[in-house]
Structure formats: structure tokens, C-alpha cells
Amino acid sequence: MNRRPGCDREADAEGIPGWCRSGEIKPPGQQKAQTPFPKRTPVGRTPPFALYKTGSNPRRSRYRFFCALRSLSFCSGVPPSLCFPSLSLSLSLSALVSFHSFPSLLCSLPSSVFNPTGEVAEVEKSREECCSGGDMAGGGFVNPVGGGDYPGKLTGFVMLTCIVAATGGLIFGYDIGISGGVTSMDSFLSKFFPTVYRKEKADNSTNQYCKFDSQLLTSFTSSLYLAALVASFFAATVTRVFGRKWSMLFGGVTFLAGAAINGAAKDVAMLIIGRILLGVGVGFANQSVPLYLSEMAPARYRGTLNIGFQLMITIGIFVANLINYGTSKIKGGWGWRVSLAGAAVPAAIITLGSIFLPDTPNSLIDRGKEEEAREMLRRIRGTNDIDREYQDLVVASNQSRSVQHPWANIIQRKYRPQLTMAILIPFFQQLTGINVIMFYAPVLFKTIGFGDNASLMSAVITGLVNVFATLVSVYYADRAGRRKLFLEGGTQMLICQILVGTLIWKEFGTTGHGHVSKGMAIIIVALICVYVSGFAWSWGPLGWLVPSEIFPLEIRSAGQAINVSVNMFFTFVIAQVFLSLLCHFKFGLFYFFGGWVIVMTIFVYFFLPETKNVPIEEMVHVWKAHWFWGKYINDATIRGDIELKKQSHV
């Protein structure tokens, strides 16, 4: 078989099927498979992984830094001003030009500059490969697209099942949207939180930053997320033992019960009990739905279909804002009951929908139902040519069954990259500050001087922006890739947070006394909308997508449980302390979250590899090829995976 320059004969044995083959010549029996090379790598150039397969040669490894410098100027297709948001405001045009031209200068230098010992033969070859198109593999510097995609197409059956499953996001989104609106209604506050109500109605000279500061009030909102945190660990076992659909069903039923109790609440205790049941429902749904979507979707459409979950969250938020706006006008002060009880509608949708959903082939194989899994794979891929994908799923399942204690295994060294992402991605997602906007949008707008109806309408506007901006991610996640959206969204959010914090400081200073003019209010709402859109096509959907697609089957449920629990824990923390932070940090709260956006954007740039279009069971090769994470995955792990695949094909 013809091979491209720079690819040695051990390519297949190291578990990189197809990535070092000629673009025109495909393996026997796979002639119809989609060409695995990324569009940005023309035929004849070194593929992204080639430089890493020669890691045993220390002379060639010297050029990893060299290739890193070259790749920095392209940032996987994103301009440096977006890759380094903390510097983008201060970089001049001349500095940018110099930054772009510096790597070209490096490529023109002789090898002796980098290798003064004179042993330049192999190194010169490496440099030629790097400078002629080969990029450094890994999250900091390359877009390693492509792995060997499996035959099949996006069928109507898959579309329908993924849409139904994604409605699990409605319950989460509806609760996020409804909570802030209800806690800004006078009738709700006077019944359950009279102290806050009296403080709000006090003299206008009251510090605007602190008028809603109440731990009891925030407990109403945040108790749900603490319950979801605990529930996610139980959901991991249910999801693995009984399947994804039954976890979704249980989540819908418990959320339905919580909605009924909240709608009929007589005191704070009933409210909290209802919120706990809602939290259990959210924990089970958020555990199972992203996994279900990632496992059902073909690799090249996984991003688009998985982001349906986030799209449903945004629709839930928007609908909740509309309902709050309408129920706030109900005479008699019982509109809040309609808002809280309305959570039963999205709960009923996911409950009924999950009854009719099929289970994923991955889950069926893992539970010993091989023939059902094979038939389901044929149905969702729309082809009979499913042997290769089926055998890979069987291998993954065999590895999964050999793991008796996934919670103990997940801390092993070889899973360090995935575990790190499962912890840091949801951690960073909450520290973008988005839930500050979505939980308390009406309260926040009320705090900065909007009237009651105006604050609710502003929340409706931001909710609508959230929905449409998420559609951008649906379109681009499998085209532009995850990293570009992360980097652009982070830059956009940072700029908006700095501007909003500055404007609030200008109006209220450090004392909290002041009034927002109509013109300034419009500017603040516009900036918040731009901020929300940046989140909606980056950290919002990708914060759920990436963790759900990176874990091997043997620890996938445990990994997703960690992802959900970390997400819920920091959602709980932010919800619990936000109003107190607003009281003490004042306008500086927006700078606080902006600082975290800088940190997370830099982290994504250097440590998150591109995962688009890579089959979920082949993801280990992406980590192996990464400049930093590759050292945690030894060659024995890759060889063992290949041997299992060979045995399964025999």
C-alpha cells in the first residue's frame, strides 16, 4: 500500500488507522468510506500525527517546539488576537504582523541553527515536513481532524430519536429561566421571603447592589443543583446497568413530581422539597442525555446532534422567560404558581418520549444484547456495512466488562486527560458567569434600575438571543471545530464583561447609589446579549458535548457522572453566593468572571485537542498524539487496543 512521506510502516500497529495512508488509496473493503484527511492538509503533505510517531528519535523531537512556534501563528485557523484575549486589546497592528512573520523566518533558517551538533539529516527532513504543511499534533497547535469514519449516513430515525432525547434539556433550561423570574415577583417574595420584599420596597437610597442579598432566597434556587450533584452519582450506575433511556425516564418522572409540589407550595419547606426532586430529575437527565446523543450520532454529525441538548436548554430558558412575563401580570398574586407548575410540561415530554426511545448500540452490547445491538446499528446507520463499527463497539464493550470498578479505574494515569477535562470544562463553564445572567436576569436588571416589567422583558430578549446563537454552534461545531468556537466565544465574553462592569461602575460607583438612564439601559442589555451569544455558541453547548465524547466505554458513565456533578456543584456555589458577591464585589463581579474567562481560554488553546469527526471509540489516538497528554498514554495501551480489534475480526 502506498504511504505518504514521513509515515513509517508501524503506523497501523500504533493504532492510527488511515491517518498515514495516501488520500487516494483506501484499505480493502473501505473504498466507499469518506476520505479521512482534513481539507486543510493537501495530498502529499505530512499528516498531523506523523511527527509524533517518530517520538523515539530524540533529534526529531527537537522540532516539536519549532512546529509549535509555527503553528502559534495560525492558532488552528484562529487569529492570535482571538487566541490570547488578555493581550488582544493591547496588541498593535505592527505587533500582529511581526507575530505572523516570525514563524516564516524560523522556517527559512538552516538546520544548524537548531542542531549545532551537525547531525542534521533526519532533522532536516522533519523540518521540511513541518514547514511544508505538517502541523504539530495536539490541542495547543493542531486541528487533528478525521480518524477513520465508519460507513453510513444521517438517517431520519437517528434525527428523530436525537430530537426526542434532547428534550431532556428542556427541564434544565426551564428551571434556569423560571427561577430568576419567580424570585423577582412581588407576590412570591411577600409570601415566602418577606424580609427581602420589605428590603426591596424600602427607600430608593438603599444600596442597589445589596437589595436582594438573602441566603434563604438563594437557597431556593441553589438547592436544586446540590440535589442534582448527588443524583448524578446514582444516575451513573443506572445508566450503565439499565441503559440510557431508563435513566432519562426516571429523571422525567422525578422532575414531574417536583413541579407538582412547587406549584402547590404553602411554605418554604415545600418549595425546597420540590426543588430537591427537580434536582434529582436534572441530575439523571444531564447524566444520560449527552451520552445517548453522542453514542447514537455518526462521528461526523456528533457535534450537531449533541448540541441539540444545549439548544433545548436555551429553548427552555426562553419559554420560561415568556411565561414569567405573562404570569407576572396575573391579578391576585398567584402567577408564580403557574410558572412553577409549568415545569410539568417539559417533564411530561421527556417522560413520554423516553418510553419510546430505543437504547444505543453501545449500551446494548455492554449489557450482553449483541444481536439487538447489531440490528440497531444497521437501523441508525442506514446501511448493512456496519461490521467494522460493530467490532470496534464489541472491543470497547469487552474492555468495559473487564473493568469492575470504573470509579477506581478512572483515576489511572492513562485516563488522566479525560478526567482533567471532565473536571475543568464544567468548572470553567460555570465560571463564565452565564448562570449569573440566566438565573437572576430579571433580578439583575431590576438591580441596575429597570422596572418590574422591563426587567422581565429584558430577560426574554436575552433568552431569545440565546436560542438563535446556539443554532450557530449547531452549524459550525462539526465544520469549524470545537476549539475555534471555544476561543472565539471566550474572547467575545471577556470583552462584554469588561464593558458591562465598567458601565455599571460608571452609573453606581462603589456606593450602589444611582440611576440608569434609558439609553444606558439599552447599551447594557445589548452588551449582555452579545455576551450571551458568545456563550451560546461556545461554552454552553461545547461544555456538554466535549466531555460526553472523550471517554472510552469502560469509564464513560463514571466520567459523565463526574462531569455532571462538577457542573452541578459549581452551579450550586455560584447560585448560592452570587447575590452576596454582587453586594460585596459590586461592579467588580464582572471583572472577576472576566479573569476566569482569560484562564479558561488559555487552557483550551494549549490543552484541548480538536475532537470533531473522530469516532468516539477512536478518541484515544487524539490524546496519544497531543503534545502534553500523549505522555500519559503509553504505547502498550494503544497496542492492546489494536490486538483486541484484530482478535474481534478473526
ZIURHU-V49599 format. One record per backbone hydrogen bond with DSSP energy under -1.0 kcal/mol. CO is the residue of the C=O (numbers start at 0). NH is the residue of the N-H. E is the energy in kcal/mol with one decimal. If there is no record, write none. Layout:
co=CO nh=NH e=E
co=CO nh=NH e=E
This chain:
co=1 nh=21 e=-1.1
co=3 nh=6 e=-1.5
co=7 nh=10 e=-1.3
co=9 nh=13 e=-1.5
co=10 nh=15 e=-1.4
co=11 nh=14 e=-2.1
co=19 nh=3 e=-1.1
co=26 nh=29 e=-2.1
co=29 nh=32 e=-1.9
co=37 nh=40 e=-1.8
co=41 nh=44 e=-1.8
co=46 nh=49 e=-1.5
co=48 nh=52 e=-1.0
co=51 nh=54 e=-1.2
co=53 nh=56 e=-2.1
co=56 nh=60 e=-1.5
co=59 nh=62 e=-1.7
co=60 nh=63 e=-1.8
co=62 nh=66 e=-3.1
co=63 nh=67 e=-2.1
co=64 nh=68 e=-2.4
co=65 nh=69 e=-2.1
co=66 nh=70 e=-2.7
co=67 nh=71 e=-1.9
co=70 nh=73 e=-1.6
co=70 nh=74 e=-2.3
co=73 nh=76 e=-1.4
co=74 nh=77 e=-1.4
co=78 nh=81 e=-2.0
co=78 nh=82 e=-1.3
co=79 nh=83 e=-2.1
co=83 nh=86 e=-1.9
co=83 nh=87 e=-1.3
co=86 nh=89 e=-1.4
co=86 nh=90 e=-1.5
co=91 nh=95 e=-1.9
co=92 nh=96 e=-2.3
co=93 nh=97 e=-2.3
co=94 nh=98 e=-2.3
co=95 nh=99 e=-2.1
co=96 nh=100 e=-2.0
co=97 nh=101 e=-1.7
co=100 nh=104 e=-1.8
co=101 nh=105 e=-1.9
co=102 nh=106 e=-2.2
co=103 nh=107 e=-1.1
co=105 nh=108 e=-1.2
co=109 nh=112 e=-1.4
co=110 nh=113 e=-1.1
co=110 nh=114 e=-1.8
co=114 nh=117 e=-1.8
co=117 nh=119 e=-1.7
co=119 nh=123 e=-3.3
co=120 nh=124 e=-1.4
co=121 nh=125 e=-2.0
co=122 nh=126 e=-2.7
co=123 nh=127 e=-2.4
co=124 nh=128 e=-2.2
co=125 nh=129 e=-2.6
co=126 nh=130 e=-3.0
co=127 nh=131 e=-1.6
co=128 nh=133 e=-2.8
co=129 nh=132 e=-1.2
co=137 nh=141 e=-2.1
co=142 nh=144 e=-2.4
co=152 nh=154 e=-1.0
co=154 nh=158 e=-2.1
co=155 nh=159 e=-2.5
co=156 nh=160 e=-2.5
co=157 nh=161 e=-2.6
co=158 nh=162 e=-2.1
co=159 nh=163 e=-2.3
co=160 nh=164 e=-2.5
co=161 nh=165 e=-2.4
co=164 nh=167 e=-2.1
co=165 nh=168 e=-2.7
co=166 nh=169 e=-1.5
co=168 nh=172 e=-2.7
co=169 nh=173 e=-3.1
co=170 nh=174 e=-1.6
co=171 nh=175 e=-2.1
co=172 nh=176 e=-2.5
co=173 nh=177 e=-2.6
co=174 nh=178 e=-2.0
co=176 nh=180 e=-1.0
co=177 nh=181 e=-2.4
co=178 nh=182 e=-2.2
co=181 nh=184 e=-1.6
co=184 nh=188 e=-2.4
co=185 nh=189 e=-2.8
co=186 nh=190 e=-1.1
co=187 nh=191 e=-2.3
co=188 nh=192 e=-2.0
co=192 nh=196 e=-2.0
co=193 nh=197 e=-2.7
co=194 nh=198 e=-2.1
co=195 nh=199 e=-2.4
co=196 nh=200 e=-2.0
co=202 nh=205 e=-2.0
co=209 nh=212 e=-1.4
co=213 nh=217 e=-2.1
co=214 nh=218 e=-1.7
co=215 nh=219 e=-1.2
co=216 nh=220 e=-1.0
co=217 nh=221 e=-3.1
co=218 nh=222 e=-1.9
co=221 nh=225 e=-1.3
co=222 nh=226 e=-1.9
co=223 nh=227 e=-2.1
co=224 nh=228 e=-1.7
co=225 nh=229 e=-1.7
co=226 nh=230 e=-2.5
co=227 nh=231 e=-1.9
co=230 nh=234 e=-2.6
co=231 nh=235 e=-1.5
co=233 nh=237 e=-2.0
co=234 nh=238 e=-3.0
co=235 nh=239 e=-1.7
co=236 nh=240 e=-2.7
co=237 nh=241 e=-2.4
co=243 nh=247 e=-1.8
co=244 nh=248 e=-2.2
co=245 nh=249 e=-2.2
co=246 nh=250 e=-2.0
co=247 nh=251 e=-2.3
co=248 nh=252 e=-2.1
co=249 nh=253 e=-2.3
co=250 nh=254 e=-2.0
co=251 nh=255 e=-2.0
co=252 nh=256 e=-1.9
co=253 nh=257 e=-2.2
co=254 nh=258 e=-2.1
co=255 nh=259 e=-1.7
co=256 nh=260 e=-2.0
co=257 nh=261 e=-2.4
co=258 nh=262 e=-2.3
co=259 nh=263 e=-1.3
co=261 nh=264 e=-1.3
co=266 nh=270 e=-1.6
co=267 nh=271 e=-2.5
co=268 nh=272 e=-2.4
co=269 nh=273 e=-2.5
co=270 nh=274 e=-2.3
co=271 nh=275 e=-2.2
co=272 nh=276 e=-2.0
co=273 nh=277 e=-2.2
co=274 nh=278 e=-2.3
co=275 nh=279 e=-2.1
co=276 nh=280 e=-2.0
co=277 nh=281 e=-2.3
co=278 nh=282 e=-2.7
co=279 nh=283 e=-2.1
co=280 nh=284 e=-2.3
co=281 nh=285 e=-2.9
co=282 nh=286 e=-1.1
co=283 nh=287 e=-1.9
co=284 nh=288 e=-2.7
co=287 nh=291 e=-2.6
co=288 nh=292 e=-2.5
co=289 nh=293 e=-2.2
co=290 nh=294 e=-2.2
co=291 nh=295 e=-2.0
co=292 nh=296 e=-1.8
co=297 nh=300 e=-1.7
co=298 nh=301 e=-1.0
co=300 nh=304 e=-2.4
co=301 nh=305 e=-2.6
co=302 nh=306 e=-2.0
co=305 nh=308 e=-1.8
co=306 nh=310 e=-2.5
co=307 nh=311 e=-2.2
co=308 nh=312 e=-1.7
co=309 nh=313 e=-2.4
co=310 nh=314 e=-2.2
co=311 nh=315 e=-2.5
co=312 nh=316 e=-2.2
co=313 nh=317 e=-2.4
co=314 nh=318 e=-2.8
co=315 nh=319 e=-2.3
co=316 nh=320 e=-2.2
co=317 nh=321 e=-2.2
co=318 nh=322 e=-2.5
co=319 nh=323 e=-2.6
co=320 nh=324 e=-2.1
co=321 nh=325 e=-2.0
co=322 nh=326 e=-3.2
co=323 nh=327 e=-1.8
co=325 nh=328 e=-1.2
co=326 nh=329 e=-1.4
co=334 nh=338 e=-1.8
co=335 nh=339 e=-2.4
co=336 nh=340 e=-2.8
co=337 nh=341 e=-1.7
co=339 nh=342 e=-1.3
co=340 nh=343 e=-2.1
co=341 nh=344 e=-1.7
co=342 nh=346 e=-1.5
co=343 nh=347 e=-2.2
co=344 nh=348 e=-1.8
co=345 nh=349 e=-2.0
co=346 nh=350 e=-2.0
co=347 nh=351 e=-2.5
co=348 nh=352 e=-2.4
co=349 nh=353 e=-2.2
co=359 nh=363 e=-2.4
co=360 nh=364 e=-2.6
co=361 nh=365 e=-2.0
co=362 nh=366 e=-1.2
co=363 nh=368 e=-3.0
co=364 nh=367 e=-2.0
co=368 nh=372 e=-2.1
co=369 nh=373 e=-2.5
co=370 nh=374 e=-2.3
co=371 nh=375 e=-2.5
co=372 nh=376 e=-2.5
co=373 nh=377 e=-2.1
co=374 nh=378 e=-2.0
co=375 nh=379 e=-2.6
co=376 nh=380 e=-1.8
co=377 nh=381 e=-1.4
co=380 nh=152 e=-1.9
co=383 nh=385 e=-2.0
co=385 nh=389 e=-2.9
co=386 nh=390 e=-2.8
co=387 nh=391 e=-1.9
co=388 nh=392 e=-2.1
co=389 nh=393 e=-2.3
co=390 nh=394 e=-2.4
co=391 nh=395 e=-2.2
co=392 nh=396 e=-2.4
co=393 nh=397 e=-2.8
co=394 nh=398 e=-2.3
co=395 nh=399 e=-2.1
co=396 nh=400 e=-2.8
co=397 nh=401 e=-1.3
co=399 nh=402 e=-1.2
co=404 nh=407 e=-1.0
co=404 nh=408 e=-2.3
co=405 nh=409 e=-2.1
co=408 nh=411 e=-2.3
co=411 nh=414 e=-1.5
co=412 nh=415 e=-1.9
co=414 nh=418 e=-2.6
co=415 nh=419 e=-2.4
co=416 nh=420 e=-2.0
co=417 nh=421 e=-2.5
co=418 nh=422 e=-1.3
co=419 nh=423 e=-3.0
co=420 nh=424 e=-2.1
co=422 nh=426 e=-1.3
co=423 nh=427 e=-3.2
co=424 nh=428 e=-2.5
co=425 nh=429 e=-1.7
co=426 nh=430 e=-1.3
co=429 nh=432 e=-1.1
co=432 nh=436 e=-1.1
co=433 nh=437 e=-2.6
co=434 nh=438 e=-2.7
co=435 nh=439 e=-1.1
co=439 nh=443 e=-4.4
co=440 nh=444 e=-2.9
co=441 nh=445 e=-2.3
co=442 nh=446 e=-2.4
co=443 nh=447 e=-1.8
co=444 nh=449 e=-2.6
co=445 nh=448 e=-1.4
co=450 nh=454 e=-2.5
co=451 nh=455 e=-1.6
co=452 nh=456 e=-2.5
co=453 nh=457 e=-2.2
co=454 nh=458 e=-1.6
co=455 nh=459 e=-1.8
co=456 nh=460 e=-2.2
co=457 nh=461 e=-2.2
co=458 nh=462 e=-2.1
co=459 nh=463 e=-2.2
co=460 nh=464 e=-2.2
co=461 nh=465 e=-2.1
co=462 nh=466 e=-1.7
co=463 nh=467 e=-2.0
co=464 nh=468 e=-2.6
co=465 nh=469 e=-1.5
co=466 nh=470 e=-1.0
co=469 nh=473 e=-1.9
co=470 nh=474 e=-1.8
co=471 nh=475 e=-2.4
co=472 nh=476 e=-2.5
co=475 nh=478 e=-1.2
co=475 nh=479 e=-2.1
co=475 nh=480 e=-1.5
co=480 nh=484 e=-1.1
co=481 nh=485 e=-2.3
co=482 nh=486 e=-2.6
co=483 nh=487 e=-2.5
co=484 nh=488 e=-2.5
co=485 nh=489 e=-2.2
co=486 nh=490 e=-1.8
co=487 nh=491 e=-2.2
co=488 nh=492 e=-2.5
co=489 nh=493 e=-2.2
co=490 nh=494 e=-2.1
co=491 nh=495 e=-1.9
co=492 nh=496 e=-2.5
co=493 nh=497 e=-2.2
co=494 nh=498 e=-2.0
co=495 nh=499 e=-2.9
co=496 nh=500 e=-2.3
co=497 nh=501 e=-1.9
co=498 nh=502 e=-2.4
co=499 nh=503 e=-2.4
co=500 nh=504 e=-2.0
co=501 nh=505 e=-2.2
co=502 nh=506 e=-1.8
co=503 nh=507 e=-2.9
co=504 nh=508 e=-2.0
co=507 nh=511 e=-1.9
co=511 nh=207 e=-2.3
co=516 nh=520 e=-2.4
co=517 nh=521 e=-1.9
co=518 nh=522 e=-1.8
co=519 nh=523 e=-2.5
co=520 nh=524 e=-2.4
co=521 nh=525 e=-2.4
co=522 nh=526 e=-2.5
co=523 nh=527 e=-2.4
co=524 nh=528 e=-2.2
co=525 nh=529 e=-2.1
co=526 nh=530 e=-2.4
co=527 nh=531 e=-2.8
co=528 nh=532 e=-2.3
co=529 nh=533 e=-2.0
co=530 nh=534 e=-2.0
co=531 nh=535 e=-2.6
co=532 nh=536 e=-1.3
co=534 nh=537 e=-1.5
co=534 nh=539 e=-2.7
co=537 nh=541 e=-2.1
co=540 nh=543 e=-1.1
co=540 nh=544 e=-2.3
co=541 nh=545 e=-2.0
co=543 nh=547 e=-1.0
co=545 nh=548 e=-1.2
co=551 nh=554 e=-1.5
co=554 nh=558 e=-2.9
co=555 nh=559 e=-2.5
co=556 nh=560 e=-2.1
co=557 nh=561 e=-2.0
co=558 nh=562 e=-2.2
co=559 nh=563 e=-2.8
co=560 nh=564 e=-2.7
co=561 nh=565 e=-2.6
co=562 nh=566 e=-2.1
co=563 nh=567 e=-3.0
co=564 nh=568 e=-2.6
co=565 nh=569 e=-2.3
co=566 nh=570 e=-1.9
co=567 nh=571 e=-2.7
co=568 nh=572 e=-2.5
co=569 nh=573 e=-2.5
co=570 nh=574 e=-2.7
co=571 nh=575 e=-2.4
co=572 nh=576 e=-2.3
co=573 nh=577 e=-1.7
co=576 nh=580 e=-3.1
co=577 nh=581 e=-3.0
co=578 nh=582 e=-1.5
co=579 nh=583 e=-1.9
co=580 nh=584 e=-4.1
co=584 nh=587 e=-1.8
co=585 nh=588 e=-1.8
co=586 nh=589 e=-1.4
co=587 nh=591 e=-2.2
co=588 nh=592 e=-2.1
co=589 nh=593 e=-1.9
co=590 nh=594 e=-2.2
co=591 nh=595 e=-1.3
co=592 nh=596 e=-1.8
co=593 nh=597 e=-1.7
co=594 nh=598 e=-1.7
co=595 nh=599 e=-2.6
co=596 nh=600 e=-2.1
co=597 nh=601 e=-2.0
co=598 nh=602 e=-2.2
co=599 nh=603 e=-2.3
co=600 nh=604 e=-2.1
co=601 nh=605 e=-2.0
co=602 nh=606 e=-2.8
co=603 nh=607 e=-1.5
co=610 nh=613 e=-1.4
co=614 nh=617 e=-2.0
co=617 nh=620 e=-1.6
co=618 nh=622 e=-1.3
co=619 nh=623 e=-2.2
co=620 nh=624 e=-1.7
co=622 nh=625 e=-1.0
co=625 nh=629 e=-1.4
co=628 nh=631 e=-1.9
co=629 nh=632 e=-1.1
co=633 nh=637 e=-1.1
co=634 nh=638 e=-3.0
co=635 nh=639 e=-2.5
co=636 nh=640 e=-1.7
co=637 nh=641 e=-2.1
co=638 nh=642 e=-2.6
co=639 nh=643 e=-2.1
co=640 nh=644 e=-1.8
co=641 nh=645 e=-2.5
co=642 nh=646 e=-2.6
co=643 nh=647 e=-2.0
co=644 nh=648 e=-1.3
